[in-house]
Amino acid sequence: MQAQQSQQAMQYHNQQNAQLQQRMLAQQQQMMLHQLLMRRRASPQQLEKTQALQQQREQQAIEQQASFVQEQQRKQAASPAQDEQQAQAQQKEAEKQLNLLAVKNYQEVFLPGQVFKALQARTLSHKAESELNAINSDLLSNSWWSKQEATQLNEKVAAYGKSLTMLTVDLLGFDLDAPLPSPAPLSTSQLDGMLANNTFDPLVATKIIRDAAQAEKLIAGERLAKAVKDFNTLTATAPESQELPAALKQRRNEIKEGLRLVNKEIQRYNVQIGTLNRIRFAHKEIQKATAGYLAKNGS
């Protein structure tokens, strides 16, 4: 009896410690999310720390749900249903409680992480910025141009054009050569329908955030996409008389002008996307839907 009480006390102590740790991690994560919501960009160190915290919280949530399932199975084995009707009722209640836990964990753990990631991805990563700076450092420098061999110049310039295109595609998330689709309108109808039926698929909620993020990039990135596409075409097209000094000078000036336009459009994109609120609104609507479900069902 004493051993059982000691074990229960230890389990209670461990649960309290785990809950305290989860609250501390949640507070740190919310601070970082608030920073991004206030349009302050995270440093590489802050980003790394936040990502580690997010992974830790997500793992804890996954383990919590797995433990819940195991506990339900243990209870069913210890107290089997008396008949089929009781078994169905117990199963329905267990599924409802698991759904409540899944919704709660998504709202408190996974959703903030997805919003943080979406907001962070609206601008070039620190690594991508370094690569862009390297391209600017060479192609905007007369000294760099004067040191290049004519036979290798076109290959180097074309490589820079491809690199800039890849950076832009990674940022915007769409093919620069394909017709731009219209930004998808925000809709939580599928999420609302699931919750009304006491079911929950986190991928549906995730898609709402993803669509909102893509819509912002389509709105803010159209001119940037065109500038980069034009620049890539320019760098990939070698002049027929490239050995003539006048032709080389003209090509150099055209490429420098094209790159300056790209830089200008990146700045304009950063300003415009910072004014858009689709991700924030999607976050708010998902919070509203999940909070309503949890309140209605007693969690």
Buried (B, 14 or more C-beta within 10 A) or exposed (E): EEEEEEEEEEEEEEEEEEEEEBEEBBEBBBEBBEBBBEEEBBEEEBBEBBBEBBEBBBEBBEEBBEEBEEEBEEEBEEEEEEEEEEEEEBEEEBEBBBBBBBBBBBBBBBBBBBBBBBBBBBBBBEEBEEBBEEBBEBBBEEEEBEEBEEEEBBEBBBEBBEBBBBBBBEBBBBEBEEEBEEBBEEEBEEBBEBBEEBBBEBEBBBBBBBBBBBBBBBBBBBBBBBBBBBBBEBBBEEEEEEEEEEEBEEBBEBBBEBBBBBBEBBEBBBEBBBEBEBBBEBBEBBBEBBBEBBEEBEB
